[in-house]
Amino acid sequence: MRLPSRPEALAGLWTLGATVLCRRRLTRRGVEAVALPSARRIPANGEAGVQAVLERMGATCLVSSCVLQAWHADHGRALELVIGVTAPAGGFSAHAWLEEPGAGGAAPHTEMLRLAPPDRLGRGHEILHRLNDRGELLPAKGSAQPVGGQAGQLEEGRRVPRQ
């Protein structure tokens, strides 16, 4: 086992604090309110430290995605956080992952929520779209108009839910 480099050690310490804070904010306020401290002063080549700490802490896919989204945003890579679920008939599961803006969904999960990269001024995430109670994909700003397209097809990089 090799010792971590200075950037990896700094990134690991940042990740430790960010993970604890993320878990707390997810529990108390929900995913939209997760705002994490800046990692801009830590060199980008410390990402291995981020990954190692997330793995050793047993971070869930949601916590890992929130922390990694903040890390990448601070290092110039804007990734969207996506939360999806599978149909209960096939055994329900939920998953969170990161995607490049405009990328398609991760089959077999149906996208439920997509969050823009965090506002690095500490205000959390902007919701890009979510499913309503009828399974319609709603665009940002709470509009009542569903995103068009036939069920199961991709439109504008997003899976349109089946009715």
ABEGO torsion letter per residue (X at the ends): XBBBBAAAAAAAAAAAAAAAAAAAAAAAAEAAABBBBBAAABBAAAAAAAAAAAAAAGBBAAAAAAAAAAAAAAAGBBBBBBBBBBBAAAEBBBBBBBBBBGBBBBOABBBABBBBBBBAAGAEBBBABBBBAAGBBBBBGGBABBBBEBBGBBBGGBBBBBX
